[in-house]
């Protein structure tokens, strides 16, 4: 089975664009690096699936401005008197993508908030990065929280870990199909673009210059051992976007974690699987 990059995959990037970038690379590496940085940081927007529309309709929707990143995000809220739960979608995802999880948590009385990250869904901008995901989490934790639990899918899970690294922890965390190492995507992206591997170093340097930290600092496997939160790691053995090996590494590094392995659900179908969601909810409600 062909492994695909969760940030950008070969079939998502037009051949003509790759040809243009390659042609520019023959003339100017600086311009090429800038263009690569833009493409790499621009997620794709997908329309909500039909099963998400009921959640969108029934939830309380708001638009919030985040001063620290000068962007607006859209939130989806399900009222509840119990524990507070924050849901964080993955790259090129959307807040309603986790609607099945949100509804089950809400049935247990939890107060649930999901959101479209910057450059996703109904939120503003065309580009974003992991620091902006972290800032969105921090903003919502301050204005809607503090949240007791956080649930993240893929890149969203990595963003939750990075929020904990920079700010505070949660009582419990659930990550689904989450990467243990974000930095590998730079090299994979350059391979997809058909360029010299030196460009992976160039765009990593560009990232560091923009955010003031090295991308390696954002790799969960380098710091999650310091996160004390009870953590459930959910991962499908045949996930062809994020290797199951990431789940093994995270389970090993997180001192207070447990692994739930699924099969036949891939990277996204897992978000609507009833058995998986029941396991997730059980983890949240048990002492």
C-alpha positions in Angstrom: 0.0 0.0 0.0 1.4 3.4 -1.0 2.1 5.6 1.9 0.8 9.2 1.6 1.8 12.4 3.1 -0.8 13.8 5.5 0.1 17.4 4.7 0.3 17.2 0.9 0.1 14.1 -1.3 1.4 13.8 -4.9 -2.1 13.6 -6.4 -3.1 16.8 -4.7 -0.4 18.9 -6.3 -1.0 19.6 -10.0 1.8 18.5 -12.4 1.9 21.9 -14.0 2.7 23.5 -10.6 5.5 21.1 -10.0 6.9 21.8 -13.4 6.7 25.6 -12.8 8.5 25.2 -9.5 11.2 23.0 -11.0 11.7 25.5 -13.8 12.1 28.4 -11.3 14.5 26.3 -9.3 16.9 26.3 -12.2 17.0 30.1 -12.0 16.5 31.1 -8.3 16.7 28.9 -5.2 15.5 31.8 -3.0 12.3 32.3 -5.0 11.8 28.5 -5.2 12.2 28.2 -1.4 9.6 31.0 -0.8 7.1 29.4 -3.2 7.7 26.0 -1.6 7.1 27.5 1.9 3.8 28.9 0.7 2.6 25.7 -0.9 3.7 23.6 2.1 1.8 25.9 4.5 -1.5 26.0 2.5 -4.0 23.2 3.4 -6.7 22.1 1.1 -10.3 23.0 2.1 -12.9 20.2 1.7 -16.6 20.5 1.9 -18.3 18.8 4.9 -19.6 15.3 4.4 -23.4 14.9 4.5 -23.1 13.1 7.9 -21.5 16.3 9.4 -24.4 18.6 8.4 -26.6 17.7 11.3 -23.8 18.5 13.7 -23.2 21.8 12.0 -26.9 22.7 12.1 -27.4 21.8 15.8 -24.2 23.3 17.2 -23.7 26.8 18.4 -21.5 28.5 15.9 -19.3 31.6 16.5 -16.4 33.5 14.8 -13.5 34.5 17.1 -10.6 36.8 16.3 -7.2 35.7 17.7 -5.0 38.8 18.1 -1.8 36.8 18.5 -2.0 35.5 14.9 -4.3 38.1 13.5 -6.8 35.5 12.2 -10.3 34.4 12.7 -11.5 30.9 13.6 -15.0 29.3 13.5 -16.1 27.3 16.5 -18.8 24.7 17.0 -20.2 24.2 20.5 -22.4 21.6 22.1 -23.7 22.6 25.5 -23.2 20.3 28.5 -22.9 20.6 32.2 -20.1 18.1 32.6 -16.4 18.0 31.8 -15.2 20.3 29.0 -13.8 18.7 25.8 -11.8 20.4 23.0 -11.6 18.7 19.6 -8.8 19.5 17.2 -8.9 18.3 13.6 -6.0 17.5 11.3 -4.3 19.2 8.4 -6.8 19.9 5.6 -9.6 18.8 7.9 -12.4 20.7 9.6 -14.1 21.0 13.0 -17.2 19.1 11.9 -15.0 16.1 10.7 -15.0 15.0 14.4 -18.8 15.3 14.7 -19.4 11.6 15.6 -17.0 11.9 18.5 -18.4 15.3 19.5 -22.0 14.0 19.6 -21.1 10.9 21.7 -19.2 13.0 24.2 -22.1 15.4 24.4 -24.5 12.5 25.1 -22.4 11.8 28.2 -23.1 15.4 29.3 -19.7 16.9 28.3 -19.4 20.5 27.1 -17.8 20.1 23.6 -16.1 22.6 21.4 -14.7 21.9 18.0 -13.2 24.5 15.6 -11.9 25.2 12.1 -8.2 25.9 12.5 -6.8 28.9 10.6 -6.9 28.4 6.8 -9.4 25.5 7.3 -13.2 25.3 6.9 -14.9 28.6 7.8 -11.9 30.2 9.3 -9.8 33.0 7.7 -6.5 32.9 5.8 -5.1 30.5 3.2 -1.9 29.5 5.1 -1.2 28.2 8.6 1.3 26.1 10.6 1.6 24.2 13.9 2.3 27.3 16.0 -1.0 28.8 14.8 -2.9 25.6 15.7 -1.3 25.9 19.1 -2.3 29.6 19.4 -5.9 28.6 18.5 -5.9 26.0 21.2 -4.5 28.4 23.7 -7.1 31.1 22.8 -10.0 28.7 23.2 -8.7 27.2 26.4 -8.6 30.8 27.8 -12.0 31.9 26.4 -14.1 28.7 26.5 -12.2 26.5 28.9 -10.2 25.6 30.8 -10.8 22.2 29.1 -10.4 19.0 31.0 -9.9 16.8 28.0 -8.5 17.3 24.5 -9.0 15.0 21.5 -6.9 15.4 18.4 -6.8 13.7 15.0 -3.5 13.4 13.2 -1.8 16.9 12.9 -4.4 18.0 15.5 -3.0 15.5 18.0 0.5 16.8 17.4 -0.7 20.3 18.0 -2.3 19.3 21.3 1.0 17.9 22.4 2.8 21.1 21.4 0.2 23.1 23.3 1.1 21.1 26.4 4.8 21.7 25.7 4.3 25.5 25.6 1.4 26.1 28.0 -0.4 23.6 30.2 -1.6 20.0 30.2 -5.0 18.4 30.2 -6.4 15.9 32.6 -6.8 13.5 29.7 -5.7 13.5 26.1 -6.8 11.3 23.2 -4.9 11.3 19.9 -6.0 9.5 16.8 -3.6 8.7 13.9 -1.1 11.2 15.2 2.5 11.7 14.0 5.4 11.2 16.4 7.6 13.3 14.1 6.5 16.3 12.0 9.9 17.2 10.6 9.9 14.2 8.2 7.1 15.9 6.2 9.5 18.5 4.9 11.7 15.9 3.2 8.7 14.0 1.9 7.2 17.2 0.5 10.4 17.9 -1.4 10.4 14.3 -2.9 6.8 14.9 -4.0 7.8 18.1 -5.7 10.7 16.3 -7.4 13.4 18.6 -6.2 16.8 18.2 -4.8 16.7 17.1 -1.1 18.7 20.3 -0.2 15.4 22.1 -0.5 14.0 20.3 2.6 16.7 22.0 4.6 15.9 25.3 3.0 12.2 25.2 3.9 13.0 24.0 7.4 15.3 27.0 7.8 12.5 29.2 6.4 10.1 27.7 9.0 12.5 28.4 11.8 13.0 32.0 10.7 9.3 32.6 10.7 8.4 31.0 14.0 11.6 31.4 16.0 11.9 27.7 16.7 13.4 24.7 14.9 10.9 22.3 13.4 12.6 19.5 15.5 11.3 21.3 18.6 7.7 20.5 17.4 8.3 16.7 17.0 6.2 15.1 19.7 8.6 12.2 20.2 11.2 14.7 21.4 9.2 16.0 24.4 6.0 14.0 25.2 7.8 12.2 28.0 7.4 15.4 30.0 3.6 15.4 29.6 1.9 13.7 32.6 -1.6 13.6 31.2 -3.4 10.3 31.0 -3.3 9.6 27.2 -5.1 7.2 24.9 -3.4 6.7 21.6 -5.7 5.4 18.9 -4.2 4.2 15.6 -5.1 1.9 12.8 -2.6 -0.7 11.7 -3.3 0.1 8.1 -3.2 3.9 8.3 -1.5 4.8 5.0 -1.0 8.5 6.0 0.6 8.1 9.4 2.6 5.0 10.1 1.5 2.8 13.0 5.1 3.1 14.1 4.3 6.6 15.3 1.8 5.2 17.8 4.3 2.7 19.1 6.9 5.5 19.6 4.3 7.8 21.4 3.2 5.0 23.6 6.7 4.2 24.6 7.6 7.9 25.3 4.4 8.9 27.1 4.6 7.6 30.7 0.9 7.6 31.4 -0.5 6.2 28.1 -2.3 3.3 26.6 -2.6 2.1 23.0 -5.8 1.1 21.2 -5.0 -0.5 17.9 -7.7 -0.9 15.2 -7.6 -2.5 11.8 -9.3 -1.8 8.5 -10.2 1.8 9.3 -7.4 3.7 7.7 -6.7 7.3 8.6 -10.2 8.9 8.4 -12.8 6.2 8.6 -11.6 5.6 12.1 -13.3 9.0 13.1 -16.7 7.5 12.6 -16.2 4.0 13.9 -18.7 3.2 16.6 -16.5 0.7 18.5 -13.5 3.1 18.5 -15.6 6.0 19.7 -17.1 3.9 22.5 -13.5 3.0 23.6 -12.6 6.7 23.5 -15.6 7.8 25.6 -15.0 5.0 28.1 -11.5 6.3 28.5 -12.8 9.7 29.3 -15.5 8.7 31.8 -13.5 6.2 33.8 -11.5 7.3 36.8 
